[in-house]
Amino acid sequence: MIIHEPALISEDVLDKQFICDLNKCKGACCIEGEFGAPLTKQEIKILEKELPAILPYLSKQSQEALIKNGVFEKDSEGDLVTTCLPTGECNFALRDDNGILNCGVEQAWKEGKTSFQKPISCHLYPIRISKVGQFDALNYHKWDICKPACKLGKAHQMPVFRFLKGALIRKFGKKWYDELEEIADARN
């Protein structure tokens, strides 16, 4: 682990290679797994406030589910996560003409309908954050559905943290990210 306050960073975040390959995985991370994407309490407030602007970007089934069940639920460990359809698909997922799942929240953001880009847990994937004392522990989440992303990342020599530059800057700031680049360079 590397300490770069306020984070403890798994070396895999710096060493593993990754570039999402949506043409191969079809956005499977938006449907696979037991629960929806992790949310913060602040994100729940934002999603609830911005929901009217986001709903038009979602399927009718997701719209109805969000209106009925809300934007969040608790997983088996009591953590806050997005609600999902009975199929397991995140209620905020949107399938495009090629069958690829994208984020309806992000689509609304791209079109200027909301100021909220998407949950940070989605933006940071395949990094997962957990709390360890006062630190945010950043760990690389390895998942079989991401094998094409690992292959593509390796082909382009793209470390996870560089692939997620924008998300890491959003979470920790540009100065923090620039220092992370220096840490990574010093390790090589």
Secondary structure, 3 states (H helix, E strand, C coil): CEEECCEEECHHHHHCECCCCHHHHCCHHHCCCCCCCECCHHHHHHHHHHHHHHHHHCCHHHHHHHHHHCCEEECCCCCEEECECCCCCECCEEECCCCCEEEHHHHHHHCCCCCCCCCHHHHCCCEEEEEECCEEEEEECCCHHHHHHHHHHHHHCCEHHHHCHHHHHHHHCHHHHHHHHHHHHHHC
